[in-house]
Structures are given as structure tokens and as C-alpha cells.
């Protein structure tokens, strides 16, 4: 439980703040309401982002202790205040042509209007996040060097397609073009640009990571920094978290329009996801449950398609969360069977 110590401390502080905020506005009933809603949002965030934690762990396990702590420290500040609070404010500010402080006052004084501005730009955000997550999934699935295949011969055949240069980007671009049929004519250009930015940022971060790895082989100072922690990987994980987090912010407004309670509840969830990531690394869980990483990536692939579909259809957050849990559960079950078969083979 030592890996979750800070998460429990943060949870206690955030729940206390949520209760105080509710009490300040509606007395005892408000305090209980704020406490309960913050707890619900925290659970929702963890359930939606469990697969994110598994993928984070697959990258983080190559880092040293310093960068792991940096990810948990600086990364959580970016995750909570950057993506769960500041990024939605920036979107509304740009859409409404207002300053950040004006938008913050709008969020506090008229949360319904703030939520409406935020939801009005859901399609663009979904296109950006959907494309980034789709590439995360495709580059895992279409990996010709991957030796372990959860779906057996079918997955092995799909993996062999990775030998074709840039096939993941080609599929992502085709998916983006097809998804434009889900939005109105007036939205198509902005959705297309958002999706292209999602692809561009994924490719850019991947290129940066590859460049720094080459520098490492050459023995440069930058390469030494990569060896200690992974600059490109750090950026990759932060963008990945951003793609997950904004969908959670939108979903939170279905539960409450109080932006302070939303931030506190999602902060608790984000902290537990970070701690869960470190726990998976320290315990070597990914090495013990060999298909867990597969299940998480398949869940991310489904989430990418759900985000794109949400540009036209309302998809309940509970469905999204249950899909992720189902894939994680199935991969755990397959991992246990694989481990049992390995032990029998040795015996």
C-alpha cells in the first residue's frame, strides 16, 4: 500500500475541500453532496483510466526512480491542473473570445453556460484524442517485432502488416476521413484539422523519442538524459493522459456542473491512476500477467472508436468504463491460463 500513500492523502484533502466548498454554498446538505459527488467522480476517473495506467506502466518500467517520481510529481500537476482545469478553460476562452479569468468566473457563476461552451467543442477534442489513441493502439497491434500474441494466429498476421511503412498512419488518416461523415458540413474542416493535429503530435513525439534514442547510442549528453528517464517518453505519456482526461471532464458534467467539485473529484482519480501505474511497475505485474498490456491496448483502441462515434452519438460513460474493465479482465484471465500452462510445461 506504500505506493498509494500519497494518493490517500490527496484524496482526504480533496474530499475535505469538496465538503467545505459544498458547506460554504449550501450548508450541511451541500457538504454531503459535494463529498459524495467528488467520490463518484474519483471512481469514474479510475475506471475510465485503468487501461491508461497499464500502458503508462509499459513505458515507465524502463525509467529510473528519479523519472518515475518526476512523472508522479510534475506529471500529476500537469494532469490535474493542466488537463482537468486549465485546458477546458482555454477551449472555452478561445470559443467565447474571453480571458481566462473571465472564463473561470463564468465557470463559477454560470456553470451551465460554461458546460455548454465546452460541450459545443466536443467533436474537435474527440477527433484529436481519438486519432492519438488510435495510433497508440495501431502501433501496438501492427508491430512485426512483437513475439507474444493474445489473439494467436490472427494477431500474428495483423502484426506482420507492421512491416509496411507508415501503415498505422495510413489507417488513422482513412479512419479520420470516414469519421467526417458523423459531423455537420460546418464542422468538417475544424474536425479534420483537430484529427490531423492528433496524428501530427503522435508522430512528432514518436520522432523525438527515436531521435533522442539515436543520440543515446552516440553517447551525447541528451542521450544520457534519455537513458536516465526518457524525455520523448515523458511527453508521450503526458499527451496520452491528455487524450484520456478530457473525455472524463466532459463526462463529469453529466454528474455535476460545479467545476470545483469536478476538479477535486478528477484529481483524486488521476492521483490513484498515477499510483497504480507505479505499483504495476514496482511489482512487475506486466511481466507476471503477460497479456495485461494487450488488453489495455485493445481497450484503448475501442475507446478511440468510441470517442470518434461520440461526435454524433451520446455514449454513456459507464459503457466506456465497462468496456475497458472487460478487456482488462479478459486479459488477466488469459494471463493466468498462460502462466498455468507454462508451469505445467516446466513440470
ChimeraX attribute file (.defattr): number of C-alpha atoms within 10 A of each C-alpha:
attribute: neighborCount
match mode: 1-to-1
recipient: residues
	/A:1	8
	/A:2	8
	/A:3	16
	/A:4	17
	/A:5	12
	/A:6	15
	/A:7	21
	/A:8	15
	/A:9	12
	/A:10	18
	/A:11	22
	/A:12	13
	/A:13	14
	/A:14	22
	/A:15	24
	/A:16	17
	/A:17	19
	/A:18	28
	/A:19	24
	/A:20	19
	/A:21	18
	/A:22	22
	/A:23	18
	/A:24	12
	/A:25	11
	/A:26	14
	/A:27	14
	/A:28	14
	/A:29	13
	/A:30	18
	/A:31	21
	/A:32	17
	/A:33	18
	/A:34	29
	/A:35	24
	/A:36	17
	/A:37	22
	/A:38	32
	/A:39	22
	/A:40	16
	/A:41	27
	/A:42	25
	/A:43	18
	/A:44	20
	/A:45	29
	/A:46	23
	/A:47	21
	/A:48	25
	/A:49	26
	/A:50	23
	/A:51	29
	/A:52	25
	/A:53	25
	/A:54	26
	/A:55	23
	/A:56	26
	/A:57	26
	/A:58	17
	/A:59	16
	/A:60	24
	/A:61	17
	/A:62	16
	/A:63	19
	/A:64	13
	/A:65	14
	/A:66	11
	/A:67	18
	/A:68	21
	/A:69	13
	/A:70	13
	/A:71	20
	/A:72	19
	/A:73	13
	/A:74	11
	/A:75	20
	/A:76	19
	/A:77	16
	/A:78	17
	/A:79	23
	/A:80	20
	/A:81	13
	/A:82	15
	/A:83	23
	/A:84	26
	/A:85	22
	/A:86	15
	/A:87	14
	/A:88	22
	/A:89	25
	/A:90	18
	/A:91	17
	/A:92	26
	/A:93	20
	/A:94	13
	/A:95	13
	/A:96	12
	/A:97	12
	/A:98	15
	/A:99	14
	/A:100	16
	/A:101	11
	/A:102	13
	/A:103	22
	/A:104	21
	/A:105	13
	/A:106	18
	/A:107	20
	/A:108	15
	/A:109	12
	/A:110	14
	/A:111	18
	/A:112	16
	/A:113	14
	/A:114	26
	/A:115	22
	/A:116	12
	/A:117	18
	/A:118	21
	/A:119	16
	/A:120	12
	/A:121	18
	/A:122	19
	/A:123	24
	/A:124	21
	/A:125	23
	/A:126	27
	/A:127	32
	/A:128	27
	/A:129	29
	/A:130	31
	/A:131	32
	/A:132	26
	/A:133	28
	/A:134	28
	/A:135	22
	/A:136	21
	/A:137	22
	/A:138	22
	/A:139	17
	/A:140	20
	/A:141	23
	/A:142	21
	/A:143	18
	/A:144	17
	/A:145	12
	/A:146	14
	/A:147	8
	/A:148	12
	/A:149	16
	/A:150	18
	/A:151	10
	/A:152	9
	/A:153	10
	/A:154	10
	/A:155	16
	/A:156	20
	/A:157	13
	/A:158	14
	/A:159	21
	/A:160	15
	/A:161	15
	/A:162	20
	/A:163	12
	/A:164	10
	/A:165	9
	/A:166	10
	/A:167	15
	/A:168	22
	/A:169	19
	/A:170	11
	/A:171	14
	/A:172	21
	/A:173	17
	/A:174	11
	/A:175	17
	/A:176	22
	/A:177	14
	/A:178	10
	/A:179	20
	/A:180	19
	/A:181	12
	/A:182	16
	/A:183	15
	/A:184	12
	/A:185	9
	/A:186	8
	/A:187	14
	/A:188	18
	/A:189	14
	/A:190	14
	/A:191	26
	/A:192	19
	/A:193	14
	/A:194	22
	/A:195	30
	/A:196	19
	/A:197	17
	/A:198	25
	/A:199	24
	/A:200	16
	/A:201	17
	/A:202	22
	/A:203	15
	/A:204	14
	/A:205	19
	/A:206	16
	/A:207	13
	/A:208	17
	/A:209	20
	/A:210	14
	/A:211	13
	/A:212	22
	/A:213	21
	/A:214	14
	/A:215	17
	/A:216	17
	/A:217	11
	/A:218	12
	/A:219	11
	/A:220	13
	/A:221	11
	/A:222	17
	/A:223	20
	/A:224	17
	/A:225	15
	/A:226	20
	/A:227	17
	/A:228	15
	/A:229	21
	/A:230	23
	/A:231	19
	/A:232	19
	/A:233	21
	/A:234	23
	/A:235	17
	/A:236	22
	/A:237	21
	/A:238	18
	/A:239	21
	/A:240	19
	/A:241	22
	/A:242	20
	/A:243	25
	/A:244	25
	/A:245	23
	/A:246	20
	/A:247	20
	/A:248	21
	/A:249	22
	/A:250	18
	/A:251	20
	/A:252	26
	/A:253	20
	/A:254	11
	/A:255	13
	/A:256	18
	/A:257	18
	/A:258	21
	/A:259	20
	/A:260	18
	/A:261	27
	/A:262	26
	/A:263	23
	/A:264	29
	/A:265	28
	/A:266	29
	/A:267	27
	/A:268	27
	/A:269	29
	/A:270	26
	/A:271	27
	/A:272	27
	/A:273	27
	/A:274	27
	/A:275	21
	/A:276	21
	/A:277	26
	/A:278	25
	/A:279	18
	/A:280	20
	/A:281	22
	/A:282	13
	/A:283	10
	/A:284	13
	/A:285	16
	/A:286	19
	/A:287	14
	/A:288	13
	/A:289	18
	/A:290	20
	/A:291	23
	/A:292	26
	/A:293	25
	/A:294	24
	/A:295	25
	/A:296	26
	/A:297	26
	/A:298	23
	/A:299	24
	/A:300	27
	/A:301	22
	/A:302	20
	/A:303	24
	/A:304	26
	/A:305	18
	/A:306	18
	/A:307	28
	/A:308	27
	/A:309	19
	/A:310	18
	/A:311	23
	/A:312	15
	/A:313	11
	/A:314	10
	/A:315	14
	/A:316	11
	/A:317	19
	/A:318	13
	/A:319	12
	/A:320	17
	/A:321	20
	/A:322	14
	/A:323	19
	/A:324	26
	/A:325	20
	/A:326	14
	/A:327	21
	/A:328	24
	/A:329	15
	/A:330	14
	/A:331	22
	/A:332	20
	/A:333	15
	/A:334	18
	/A:335	20
	/A:336	16
	/A:337	13
	/A:338	16
	/A:339	15
	/A:340	12
	/A:341	12
	/A:342	11
	/A:343	10
	/A:344	9
	/A:345	8
	/A:346	7
	/A:347	6
